[in-house]
Amino acid sequence: MSEREQYIEKTKAKIDQWNAEIKKMKAQVDEAEADAKITAQKQLDDARKQRDEAEQKLKEMREASDDAWDDMKSGFDKAWDSISGAFDNAMSRFR
C-alpha cells in the first residue's frame, strides 16, 4: 500500500469514528429537554459540518493526480488540523 493510500485510509477511519460519535450525539439530542435540545442540535449540526468538510477534503485527495499529491497532502494537513479541532470542540460539549 502506498503512502497516499495509507494516508487516505487513515483519514477515512477517522471520519468513520466521527460518524459513530455523531450517532451517539444524535441519541443525546433526541433525549434532551427543549432548551437543551436547541443547544445540542446546534452542536450536532456543527459536528456534521466539520465531518462534511473532512469528507470533501478526502474526496479531493482521492481525485488528485500523483503529481498534485504532495501539494494536496500539505494543504490537507493544515485543513485537517482545523477541521479536527473544530469537531473535537463540538464533541467536547457533549461529554
Buried (B, 14 or more C-beta within 10 A) or exposed (E): EEEBEEBBEEBBEBBEEBEEBBEEBBEBBEEBEEEEBEEBBEBBEBBBBBBEBBBEBBEBBEEBEEEEBEEBBEBBEEBBEEBBEBBEEBBEBBE
